[in-house]
Amino acid sequence: MGILKTRSFYTAGLLTLICSVLGTLLGGLPYLAIIGALVISLILGMLLQLYQPAIKSAKLGIGFISNKFLRLGIILLGFKLNLIDLAHAGIKTILLAMVIVTCTIILTYNIARKFGVDSQLAILAASGTGICGAAAVMGISPQIKVAPGKEEQKREDEVLAVAIVAILGTVFTLIEIGIKPLLHMTPTQFGVMTGGSLHEIAHAVAAGGAGGPVSLDTAIITKLSRVLMLAPAALIIGIWYQHKNKQVESIGRQKLPIPWFMAGFILASVIGTFIPLGVTVLAWLVKLAYVVLGMAMAALGMSVNFNVIIHRGRNALLAASCASVVLLGFMILVSKGLF
């Protein structure tokens, strides 16, 4: 049994690594950059299901990679977060990020629940919409405790939430680039709008870049201010969800859901900011983060049930769409009024 587990782990590791590296390469291409490497890795993992012998041989290792590699990738992603740059952006940008994340999560979750979406999928989709897309979904997911036997549904909800933010982020990136001439914004205002309203970092880069270098830098800083909210949001959502779902608590004495890997995320950002590792080293650490996260996403794609996604995703997508429209309108007003 041990040999089978070891072989399954190495098979899963190899398959997910191939998907992640391919996703990274494809994500660097002009027309695919807007989708992002993580979502492409997820899609490649889903496509692997067309060859079931490979999935069966890797089955025992897939769960480990989608779980443990996810946490490692989130920790490494902390090296992307430069705290000095965020401090230079000013308290106004940080406060704006707090308002965006809090209000968008609450709004998306409540609309989704009104549309009949179950609470687990609703909070994952809301987190991805409000914070930073796929990375937020995967960062919040470990905080959502489920009863034994419900793990498969949780994986399906993760894939659904990632798919939702990927679709909406791409659509709204194109919308914001398209309406740019009508908004009459300064480069800084346009950067604040894109960084504050779009879902993935890749989306903010794609749209912010359309406004020039000043707009691009502003979009990245505004977006990273939202990424900074990932750690506190994970803690708050974990505590809230645990209290909300008492039946999960009865499965055993649940401890306070402190996301220790998020402490690693913050520590990595502190190290990357204050210890002179060098630009090259930091760039490679961030690349490694996306490779590891890509492996976790590919593993997720290898274990998804397509029929369930088709039947359960419609209302969640509609709810997140409504919230994204509201968020864009809010950011247009705030960017013009305060920046």
C-alpha atoms as one frame of an Amber mdcrd trajectory, in Angstrom:
protein
   0.000   0.000   0.000   2.890   2.335   0.824   4.469   1.701  -2.579   1.151
   2.462  -4.287   0.807   5.716  -2.349   4.358   6.763  -3.204   3.882   5.921
  -6.871   0.537   7.753  -6.904   2.114  10.837  -5.328   4.942  10.968  -7.861
   2.520  10.416 -10.738   0.232  13.194  -9.459   3.244  15.445  -8.889   4.544
  14.908 -12.415   1.145  15.402 -14.079   0.299  18.538 -12.094   3.791  19.961
 -12.622   3.412  19.518 -16.394   0.010  21.261 -16.264   1.410  24.086 -14.137
   4.466  24.705 -16.328   2.315  24.601 -19.475  -0.165  26.943 -17.791   2.652
  29.365 -16.956   3.975  29.284 -20.527   0.539  29.658 -22.093  -0.384  32.358
 -19.578   2.493  34.445 -20.895   1.065  34.565 -24.408  -0.666  37.836 -25.451
  -4.248  36.607 -25.772  -4.072  34.083 -22.921  -2.436  36.425 -20.394  -5.855
  37.877 -19.628  -7.014  34.446 -18.405  -3.994  33.811 -16.195  -1.669  30.883
 -15.558  -3.640  29.497 -12.586  -6.916  29.186 -14.470  -5.146  27.656 -17.481
  -3.530  25.087 -15.150  -6.974  24.261 -13.770  -8.354  23.787 -17.301  -5.418
  21.539 -18.267  -6.059  19.427 -15.169  -9.707  19.117 -16.168  -8.676  18.073
 -19.692  -6.546  15.285 -18.211  -9.786  13.597 -17.185 -10.164  12.602 -20.835
  -7.429  10.038 -20.100  -8.791   8.212 -17.062  -5.894   5.714 -16.608  -3.631
   8.641 -15.690  -6.210  10.015 -13.229  -6.661   6.614 -11.567  -2.924   6.071
 -11.177  -2.544   9.526  -9.578  -5.718   9.478  -7.460  -4.085   8.988  -4.052
  -1.656  11.861  -4.630  -4.121  14.365  -6.106  -5.726  15.211  -2.755  -2.351
  15.811  -1.097  -1.189  18.186  -3.835  -4.462  20.138  -3.998  -4.291  20.601
  -0.211  -0.653  20.955   0.884   0.731  22.566  -2.252  -2.076  25.109  -2.071
  -0.872  26.299   1.334   2.768  26.362   0.238   1.870  28.392  -2.859  -0.082
  30.958  -0.825   2.898  31.348   1.550   5.306  31.894  -1.356   2.886  34.379
  -2.900   3.643  36.633   0.070   6.974  37.526  -1.548   4.986  39.424  -4.186
   3.591  41.769  -1.547   5.950  44.683  -0.889   4.792  46.371   2.308   6.830
  49.531   1.702   5.144  50.066  -1.677   1.781  49.637   0.012   2.759  52.117
   2.735   3.787  54.658   0.085   0.379  54.249  -1.546  -1.064  55.835   1.575
  -3.751  55.049   4.107  -6.428  56.046   1.590  -5.596  53.105  -0.671  -5.515
  50.630   2.242  -8.850  51.889   3.597 -10.343  51.661   0.115  -9.151  48.044
  -0.142 -10.782  47.234   3.209 -14.086  48.756   2.068 -13.969  46.976  -1.311
 -13.173  43.562   0.157 -15.672  43.780   3.014 -18.594  45.176   1.033 -18.043
  43.015  -2.063 -17.865  39.787  -0.054 -21.002  40.668   1.924 -22.895  41.806
  -1.182 -21.918  38.818  -3.345 -22.649  36.314  -0.580 -26.097  37.730   0.155
 -27.105  37.969  -3.505 -25.945  34.390  -4.048 -27.975  33.165  -1.073 -31.034
  35.015  -2.396 -30.526  33.133  -5.674 -30.514  29.809  -3.833 -26.759  29.145
  -3.889 -25.543  27.051  -0.926 -23.474  28.916   1.659 -20.185  27.148   0.919
 -20.142  28.013  -2.783 -21.535  31.482  -2.043 -18.704  32.442   0.324 -15.999
  31.036  -1.972 -17.353  32.924  -4.986 -17.735  36.059  -2.842 -14.137  35.800
  -1.612 -12.762  35.390  -5.127 -14.803  38.348  -6.347 -13.892  40.588  -3.425
 -10.217  39.823  -2.816  -7.984  38.411  -5.555  -9.643  35.778  -7.721  -8.434
  32.178  -7.784  -5.753  32.688  -5.116  -8.408  34.036  -2.720 -10.728  31.096
  -3.379  -7.895  28.697  -2.627  -6.777  30.743   0.384 -10.234  30.918   1.952
 -11.208  27.317   1.166  -9.155  25.671   3.978 -11.142  27.804   6.432 -14.407
  26.228   5.276 -14.735  23.115   7.431 -17.008  20.398   6.061 -18.471  17.189
   7.438 -16.887  13.841   6.479 -18.119  12.742   3.059 -18.596  16.328   1.860
 -15.016  16.788   0.623 -15.935  16.069  -3.007 -18.640  18.764  -3.011 -16.145
  21.196  -1.515 -13.685  20.516  -4.354 -16.489  21.088  -6.853 -17.342  24.391
  -5.161 -13.691  25.452  -5.332 -13.586  24.781  -9.077 -16.903  26.554  -9.585
 -15.756  29.627  -7.672 -12.453  29.763  -9.574 -14.290  29.402 -12.892 -16.711
  32.189 -11.943 -14.021  34.731 -11.059 -11.996  33.751 -14.138 -14.948  34.302
 -16.477 -16.083  37.535 -14.859 -12.561  38.902 -14.487 -11.899  38.364 -18.187
 -15.235  39.862 -19.246 -14.873  42.930 -17.025 -11.267  43.454 -18.123 -12.492
  43.766 -21.699 -15.381  45.999 -20.591 -13.118  48.388 -18.667 -10.635  48.660
 -21.524 -13.566  49.289 -23.876 -15.190  52.052 -21.804 -11.892  53.784 -20.965
 -12.324  56.534 -23.635 -15.795  57.312 -22.256 -14.678  57.777 -18.648 -12.253
  60.699 -19.162 -10.048  59.582 -16.269  -6.469  60.475 -15.458  -3.984  57.545
 -15.584  -4.016  57.366 -11.774  -7.819  57.292 -11.623  -8.011  54.568 -14.258
  -5.390  52.514 -12.400  -7.316  52.816  -9.126 -10.525  51.770 -10.876  -9.026
  48.693 -12.532  -7.049  47.584  -9.477 -10.051  48.086  -7.238 -12.666  46.392
  -9.414 -11.010  43.490 -11.235 -10.616  40.010  -9.807  -7.167  38.602 -10.602
  -3.805  40.384 -10.510  -3.473  39.369 -14.186  -6.748  41.178 -14.962  -5.597
  44.359 -13.194  -2.293  44.253 -15.080  -4.020  43.736 -18.439  -6.529  46.551
 -17.955  -4.229  48.930 -16.060  -1.581  48.564 -18.750  -4.052  49.954 -21.291
  -3.792  53.311 -19.492   0.005  53.566 -19.630   2.819  53.013 -17.077   1.361
  55.270 -14.358  -1.997  53.559 -14.657  -0.346  50.128 -14.565   1.672  50.878
 -11.402  -1.412  52.311  -9.679  -3.523  49.296 -10.688  -0.947  46.865  -9.270
  -0.615  48.741  -5.959  -4.396  49.013  -5.570  -4.795  45.325  -6.379  -2.039
  44.279  -3.967  -3.776  46.311  -1.250  -6.712  43.942  -1.717  -4.365  40.931
  -1.653  -3.147  42.158   1.746  -6.700  41.629   3.029  -6.492  37.881   2.283
  -5.027  36.927   5.668  -7.479  38.821   7.918 -10.381  37.845   5.653  -9.446
  34.168   5.951  -9.444  34.392   9.755 -12.741  36.302   9.972 -14.527  34.110
   7.425 -13.269  30.951   9.158 -14.627  32.065  12.541 -17.914  33.262  11.002
 -18.467  30.100   8.986 -17.705  27.851  11.955 -20.271  29.626  14.141 -22.799
  29.684  11.317 -22.602  25.943  10.710 -23.050  24.379  14.121 -23.504  20.911
  12.642 -19.854  20.985  11.504 -18.715  21.881  15.011 -20.530  18.856  16.421
 -18.275  16.542  14.406 -15.553  17.222  16.910 -14.265  19.978  19.105 -13.340
  22.567  16.515 -10.452  24.802  17.410 -10.320  28.449  16.502  -9.797  28.368
  12.721  -6.509  30.268  12.626  -5.045  29.980   9.110  -1.417  29.336  10.049
  -0.332  29.239   6.422  -1.574  32.849   6.187   0.935  33.711   8.913   3.516
  32.294   6.503   2.100  34.535   3.779   2.582  37.632   5.967   6.047  36.455
   7.081   7.079  35.976   3.442   5.932  39.517   2.627   7.919  40.880   5.587
  11.048  38.955   4.504  10.638  40.038   0.887  10.202  43.655   1.937  12.886
  44.125   4.582  15.568  41.498   3.859  17.713  42.307   0.793  17.167  39.115
  -1.173  17.531  40.914  -4.482  15.086  41.495  -7.303  16.078  38.304  -9.145
  15.573  36.046  -6.117  12.191  37.610  -5.320  11.093  37.213  -8.936  12.006
  33.521  -8.882  10.209  32.988  -5.555   7.045  34.552  -7.004   7.403  32.353
 -10.117   7.788  29.319  -7.838   4.625  30.395  -5.988   2.639  30.385  -9.217
   4.094  26.999 -10.263   3.129  25.453  -6.906  -0.320  27.073  -6.975  -0.692
  25.917 -10.582  -0.017  22.340  -9.437  -2.723  22.679  -6.786  -5.143  24.078
  -9.368  -4.343  21.257 -11.816  -4.949  18.683  -9.061  -8.291  20.348  -8.388
  -9.178  20.145 -12.076  -8.258  16.451 -12.169 -10.840  15.668  -9.483 -13.815
  17.787 -10.596 -17.264  16.490 -11.544 -18.337  18.263 -14.738 -22.054  17.464
 -14.471 -22.285  19.097 -11.059 -20.493  22.236 -12.254 -22.907  22.696 -15.147
 -25.979  22.307 -12.932 -24.842  24.264  -9.868 -22.825  27.141 -11.277 -25.452
  29.253 -13.028 -26.943  31.127 -10.068 -23.552  31.694  -8.435 -22.252  33.193
 -11.687 -25.299  35.460 -11.899 -24.847  36.627  -8.301 -21.162  37.399  -8.781
 -22.006  39.221 -12.034 -24.461  41.505 -10.227 -21.926  42.246  -7.491 -19.194
  42.926 -10.086 -21.411  45.495 -11.839 -22.031  47.255  -8.522 -18.300  47.147
  -7.694 -17.356  48.663 -11.058 -19.901  51.480 -10.633 -18.622  52.156  -7.119
 -14.994  52.245  -8.270 -15.760  54.670 -11.097 -17.313  57.095  -8.584 -14.560
  56.663  -5.986 -11.719  56.960  -8.503 -13.112  60.181  -9.962 -14.067  61.632
  -6.585 -11.057  60.775  -4.400  -8.032  60.289  -6.670
